[in-house]
Amino acid sequence: MFLAKEKGQGLIEYALIIVLVSIVVIVVLALLGPAISDIFQQIIDTI
């Protein structure tokens, strides 16, 4: 009985970590997206 509860709790904790990491990645890409795009555009223009 306690095992199932702890197992579910661990699964929820992993899911929360994945959600938080995903949010951080989305925010970083939203903020740095234009800068990264400019860098790739400069590379393309140079080639």
C-alpha positions in Angstrom: 0.0 0.0 0.0 2.8 2.5 0.9 4.9 1.3 -2.0 2.3 2.3 -4.6 2.0 5.7 -3.0 5.7 6.3 -3.0 6.1 5.1 -6.5 3.4 7.5 -7.7 5.0 10.3 -5.7 8.3 9.7 -7.4 6.7 9.7 -10.8 5.0 13.0 -10.1 8.3 14.5 -9.0 10.0 13.4 -12.2 7.1 14.8 -14.2 7.4 18.2 -12.4 11.1 18.3 -13.0 10.5 17.6 -16.7 7.9 20.3 -16.9 10.1 22.9 -15.2 13.1 22.1 -17.4 10.8 22.4 -20.5 9.6 25.8 -19.3 13.2 27.0 -18.8 14.2 25.7 -22.3 11.2 27.5 -23.9 12.0 30.7 -22.1 15.7 30.6 -23.1 14.9 29.8 -26.7 12.3 32.7 -26.8 14.9 35.1 -25.4 17.9 33.9 -27.4 16.1 32.8 -30.5 16.7 36.1 -32.5 20.3 36.2 -31.5 20.9 32.6 -32.6 19.0 33.3 -35.8 21.3 36.3 -36.5 24.4 34.2 -36.0 23.2 31.6 -38.4 22.2 34.3 -40.9 25.7 35.8 -40.7 27.2 32.3 -41.4 24.9 31.8 -44.4 25.8 35.3 -45.7 29.5 34.6 -45.3 29.2 31.3 -47.2 
